[in-house]
Amino acid sequence: MADDLDWERLDSRYADDLILFRSRFDRLRHPGSGEVFERLVLESVDWVNCVAVTEDGRLVMVRQFRFGIAASTLETPGGMVDPGEDHAAAVQRELREETGFGGGTWSYLGAVEPNPAFHDHLCHHWLAEGVRPLGEPRPGRGERIEVVSMTAAEVVRSARDGEIRHALALSALSRVLDLWGTRNAEVAD
Amino acid sequence: MADDLDWERLDSRYADDLILFRSRFDRLRHPGSGEVFERLVLESVDWVNCVAVTEDGRLVMVRQFRFGIAASTLETPGGMVDPGEDHAAAVQRELREETGFGGGTWSYLGAVEPNPAFHDHLCHHWLAEGVRPLGEPRPGRGERIEVVSMTAAEVVRSARDGEIRHALALSALSRVLDLWGTRNAEVAD
């Protein structure tokens, strides 16, 4: 069945540079009707974030102003992979820059497609256990970040209260913490 | 502390129409240094998706070609809210159009910010229990969708295998199913 879902790409054109993205318009042929449609792709590098846990079991979180919603958010540390950089290196660099924390044992939690309808990038999630302060944070000139130390219970409460609403932060956290008290029993198998 | 994180917006300009988004560039003043930076905001309507469960406990899922990653994905039903439409109405309309299913009892699972760094929209998650086929699917001319009926265990397996990687589909599913076998015990409180 999967072949029958695939659209044929006829051509692509690039439009404005969008700082974070290169915008591309593809023309594609519908696999059923043959009709041609124009569709947007926002090309970018991959993103990374991490659930960073200190030696005494506290989570290292960050608050920062987010331009899309014009408000500050509570999130997991993370950011964009530099061109040519490995995502494992990127996430350790971002944690160090944003919070001053590092070290510990790192495990890969997997990747998600933030929105495959128009984004081509992945967000890679990592768990860092036993991190410790290595020095002062080193945010970029264009960043302003507050470091927040929280218990696991406080993080779960912040998710349930709606204080943490960043889908990619919740995605990383959901692989380590039972955020929602899920109700498997209600869905028969 | 939150006030200290807020950036002052100096002005905004709109750029290309991006089919799904209106692209806006804001100039903002850093709350610490006073330096001015230009930042991208992609304005759009909100999105919706749902965990749709039939009367016999199966999940109604969809496969479709996604232009951002140029591959087909396995997802929860959903889409964009029409201008002026309520998200509760939008999600029921999208389920009906994409799958032909409807009816049942609907509960709101909450909203997430898909990426507040540059998106201004929310994605609203719904649970629909006891849905049933009401007729044929009615996809739009620019859509091609396969309806897939799965058990909860198959959905969990597809998440763990990486077949479901759409962050917003996983976000909705994670509020109903224990997708990851979370390890709360490893994070001391």
Boltz contact constraints between the chains, C-beta under 6 A:
constraints:
  - contact:
      token1: [A, 1]
      token2: [B, 146]
      max_distance: 6.0
  - contact:
      token1: [A, 2]
      token2: [B, 72]
      max_distance: 6.0
  - contact:
      token1: [A, 5]
      token2: [B, 65]
      max_distance: 6.0
  - contact:
      token1: [A, 5]
      token2: [B, 72]
      max_distance: 6.0
  - contact:
      token1: [A, 5]
      token2: [B, 144]
      max_distance: 6.0
  - contact:
      token1: [A, 6]
      token2: [B, 65]
      max_distance: 6.0
  - contact:
      token1: [A, 7]
      token2: [B, 65]
      max_distance: 6.0
  - contact:
      token1: [A, 15]
      token2: [B, 16]
      max_distance: 6.0
  - contact:
      token1: [A, 16]
      token2: [B, 15]
      max_distance: 6.0
  - contact:
      token1: [A, 16]
      token2: [B, 16]
      max_distance: 6.0
  - contact:
      token1: [A, 18]
      token2: [B, 40]
      max_distance: 6.0
  - contact:
      token1: [A, 19]
      token2: [B, 40]
      max_distance: 6.0
  - contact:
      token1: [A, 20]
      token2: [B, 40]
      max_distance: 6.0
  - contact:
      token1: [A, 31]
      token2: [B, 144]
      max_distance: 6.0
  - contact:
      token1: [A, 32]
      token2: [B, 144]
      max_distance: 6.0
  - contact:
      token1: [A, 37]
      token2: [B, 142]
      max_distance: 6.0
  - contact:
      token1: [A, 39]
      token2: [B, 67]
      max_distance: 6.0
  - contact:
      token1: [A, 40]
      token2: [B, 18]
      max_distance: 6.0
  - contact:
      token1: [A, 40]
      token2: [B, 19]
      max_distance: 6.0
  - contact:
      token1: [A, 40]
      token2: [B, 20]
      max_distance: 6.0
  - contact:
      token1: [A, 41]
      token2: [B, 67]
      max_distance: 6.0
  - contact:
      token1: [A, 41]
      token2: [B, 68]
      max_distance: 6.0
  - contact:
      token1: [A, 53]
      token2: [B, 187]
      max_distance: 6.0
  - contact:
      token1: [A, 57]
      token2: [B, 187]
      max_distance: 6.0
  - contact:
      token1: [A, 57]
      token2: [B, 188]
      max_distance: 6.0
  - contact:
      token1: [A, 65]
      token2: [B, 5]
      max_distance: 6.0
  - contact:
      token1: [A, 65]
      token2: [B, 6]
      max_distance: 6.0
  - contact:
      token1: [A, 65]
      token2: [B, 7]
      max_distance: 6.0
  - contact:
      token1: [A, 66]
      token2: [B, 116]
      max_distance: 6.0
  - contact:
      token1: [A, 66]
      token2: [B, 117]
      max_distance: 6.0
  - contact:
      token1: [A, 67]
      token2: [B, 39]
      max_distance: 6.0
  - contact:
      token1: [A, 67]
      token2: [B, 41]
      max_distance: 6.0
  - contact:
      token1: [A, 68]
      token2: [B, 41]
      max_distance: 6.0
  - contact:
      token1: [A, 68]
      token2: [B, 116]
      max_distance: 6.0
  - contact:
      token1: [A, 68]
      token2: [B, 117]
      max_distance: 6.0
  - contact:
      token1: [A, 68]
      token2: [B, 118]
      max_distance: 6.0
  - contact:
      token1: [A, 68]
      token2: [B, 119]
      max_distance: 6.0
  - contact:
      token1: [A, 68]
      token2: [B, 120]
      max_distance: 6.0
  - contact:
      token1: [A, 69]
      token2: [B, 116]
      max_distance: 6.0
  - contact:
      token1: [A, 69]
      token2: [B, 120]
      max_distance: 6.0
  - contact:
      token1: [A, 72]
      token2: [B, 2]
      max_distance: 6.0
  - contact:
      token1: [A, 72]
      token2: [B, 5]
      max_distance: 6.0
  - contact:
      token1: [A, 73]
      token2: [B, 116]
      max_distance: 6.0
  - contact:
      token1: [A, 112]
      token2: [B, 165]
      max_distance: 6.0
  - contact:
      token1: [A, 112]
      token2: [B, 167]
      max_distance: 6.0
  - contact:
      token1: [A, 113]
      token2: [B, 165]
      max_distance: 6.0
  - contact:
      token1: [A, 113]
      token2: [B, 166]
      max_distance: 6.0
  - contact:
      token1: [A, 114]
      token2: [B, 115]
      max_distance: 6.0
  - contact:
      token1: [A, 114]
      token2: [B, 167]
      max_distance: 6.0
  - contact:
      token1: [A, 115]
      token2: [B, 114]
      max_distance: 6.0
  - contact:
      token1: [A, 116]
      token2: [B, 66]
      max_distance: 6.0
  - contact:
      token1: [A, 116]
      token2: [B, 68]
      max_distance: 6.0
  - contact:
      token1: [A, 116]
      token2: [B, 69]
      max_distance: 6.0
  - contact:
      token1: [A, 116]
      token2: [B, 73]
      max_distance: 6.0
  - contact:
      token1: [A, 116]
      token2: [B, 166]
      max_distance: 6.0
  - contact:
      token1: [A, 117]
      token2: [B, 66]
      max_distance: 6.0
  - contact:
      token1: [A, 117]
      token2: [B, 68]
      max_distance: 6.0
  - contact:
      token1: [A, 118]
      token2: [B, 20]
      max_distance: 6.0
  - contact:
      token1: [A, 118]
      token2: [B, 68]
      max_distance: 6.0
  - contact:
      token1: [A, 119]
      token2: [B, 68]
      max_distance: 6.0
  - contact:
      token1: [A, 120]
      token2: [B, 68]
      max_distance: 6.0
  - contact:
      token1: [A, 120]
      token2: [B, 69]
      max_distance: 6.0
  - contact:
      token1: [A, 142]
      token2: [B, 37]
      max_distance: 6.0
  - contact:
      token1: [A, 144]
      token2: [B, 5]
      max_distance: 6.0
  - contact:
      token1: [A, 144]
      token2: [B, 31]
      max_distance: 6.0
  - contact:
      token1: [A, 144]
      token2: [B, 32]
      max_distance: 6.0
  - contact:
      token1: [A, 146]
      token2: [B, 1]
      max_distance: 6.0
  - contact:
      token1: [A, 151]
      token2: [B, 189]
      max_distance: 6.0
  - contact:
      token1: [A, 152]
      token2: [B, 187]
      max_distance: 6.0
  - contact:
      token1: [A, 152]
      token2: [B, 189]
      max_distance: 6.0
  - contact:
      token1: [A, 153]
      token2: [B, 189]
      max_distance: 6.0
  - contact:
      token1: [A, 165]
      token2: [B, 112]
      max_distance: 6.0
  - contact:
      token1: [A, 165]
      token2: [B, 113]
      max_distance: 6.0
  - contact:
      token1: [A, 166]
      token2: [B, 113]
      max_distance: 6.0
  - contact:
      token1: [A, 166]
      token2: [B, 116]
      max_distance: 6.0
  - contact:
      token1: [A, 167]
      token2: [B, 112]
      max_distance: 6.0
  - contact:
      token1: [A, 167]
      token2: [B, 114]
      max_distance: 6.0
  - contact:
      token1: [A, 167]
      token2: [B, 167]
      max_distance: 6.0
  - contact:
      token1: [A, 167]
      token2: [B, 171]
      max_distance: 6.0
  - contact:
      token1: [A, 171]
      token2: [B, 167]
      max_distance: 6.0
  - contact:
      token1: [A, 174]
      token2: [B, 174]
      max_distance: 6.0
  - contact:
      token1: [A, 175]
      token2: [B, 180]
      max_distance: 6.0
  - contact:
      token1: [A, 177]
      token2: [B, 182]
      max_distance: 6.0
  - contact:
      token1: [A, 177]
      token2: [B, 184]
      max_distance: 6.0
  - contact:
      token1: [A, 178]
      token2: [B, 182]
      max_distance: 6.0
  - contact:
      token1: [A, 178]
      token2: [B, 184]
      max_distance: 6.0
  - contact:
      token1: [A, 180]
      token2: [B, 175]
      max_distance: 6.0
  - contact:
      token1: [A, 182]
      token2: [B, 177]
      max_distance: 6.0
  - contact:
      token1: [A, 182]
      token2: [B, 178]
      max_distance: 6.0
  - contact:
      token1: [A, 184]
      token2: [B, 177]
      max_distance: 6.0
  - contact:
      token1: [A, 184]
      token2: [B, 178]
      max_distance: 6.0
  - contact:
      token1: [A, 187]
      token2: [B, 53]
      max_distance: 6.0
  - contact:
      token1: [A, 187]
      token2: [B, 57]
      max_distance: 6.0
  - contact:
      token1: [A, 187]
      token2: [B, 152]
      max_distance: 6.0
  - contact:
      token1: [A, 188]
      token2: [B, 57]
      max_distance: 6.0
  - contact:
      token1: [A, 189]
      token2: [B, 151]
      max_distance: 6.0
  - contact:
      token1: [A, 189]
      token2: [B, 152]
      max_distance: 6.0
  - contact:
      token1: [A, 189]
      token2: [B, 153]
      max_distance: 6.0
